[in-house]
Amino acid sequence: MPAKILPPPLKPGDLLRVIAPSGALREFEAFERSLEIWRSRGYQLQVSPQVDDKWGYLAGTDETRRHQLAAAWQDPDCRGILCARGGFGSTRILENWNWSNSGLPKWLIGFSDITALLWSLYTAGISGVHGPVMTTLPDETDCSIERLFDWLESSSFTPLKGCGWGGGVVTGTLLPGNLTVATHLLGTPILPNLNGVILALEDVTEAPYRIDRMLTQWRLSGALSQVCGIALGGFTRCEAPPTISSFSVEEVLRDRLGDLGIPVVSDLPFGHDSPNAALPVGVEVTLDGDAGILAIAHPH
């Protein structure tokens, strides 16, 4: 495992840059409310002029979106990068991308399609935050919003409680992400080394057979044999149509992950529905498969 660099804690007055590296921005009202939440905490926000560009379903051309990321990453005054929304597109800008020339490491915050950026940054040895994007932050609970700022400003991590499947207790490196996006990183240089990783997965609007297909690919690729624990968040709106014979998504998760002989905890409060608890990427955590608890391994 490469050493994980935690960017310096954020503090009011810091400059943050807002970019759209993935799908085209549609939820403008939520986006504006999110800007207000960050500003109300005392942060200066610089919104990319191209944040509302559109190129098909993407937030502008690959060149435009790659430029937004590069400009924010290389800005010596910028302390954090806030992603506008998910959707699709971040993997496209990672072709021939590297995280050098950054000076001081800075926070990258987002989830869903932003998984690809977070995992790529993790392979470069820098920790980001799997947490709400700008278009979802206003719908988060007060506790969820506080949790995000608690981590960014003071590295405080409140344990999360879910449903333990057994398997004992393990300590490993937390790697959170969206199952669909992560599956499409298998076999690419973006996929991190998974040895000693506690994989935290969530998804939305994927039928049970698609979840089955993806997890089967993880099994066949050998990737799941490397991880030491699995933390499952929300799999929301993943029901099959009522007219079609199907397993439930819960049955699929149990079938594909329940026989791995490692601690598994499901129903943790992160994912596409609120609350989407912020999870740091690349930090050491403890997963208790019996008690159903995910906690930081070395709290400050």
Protein Blocks (a to p, Z undefined) as FASTA:
>chain_A
ZZddddddddehiacddddfbbcdfblmlmmmmmmmmmmnopacdddfklmgcehjbgcj
fklmmmmmmmmmmmmkbgbdcdfbgcihjlmmmgopafehnlpadddddehjlmmmmmmm
mmnopacdddddfklmmmpcfklmmmmmmmmmnopacddddddebjijaddddddddfkl
mmmmgopaklccfehiacddddehiafklmmmmmmmmmmnommmmpgbdcddddehiacc
fkbccddfklmmmmmmmmnopacdehiaedjbdcdddddehiacdddfknopacdfbdZZ
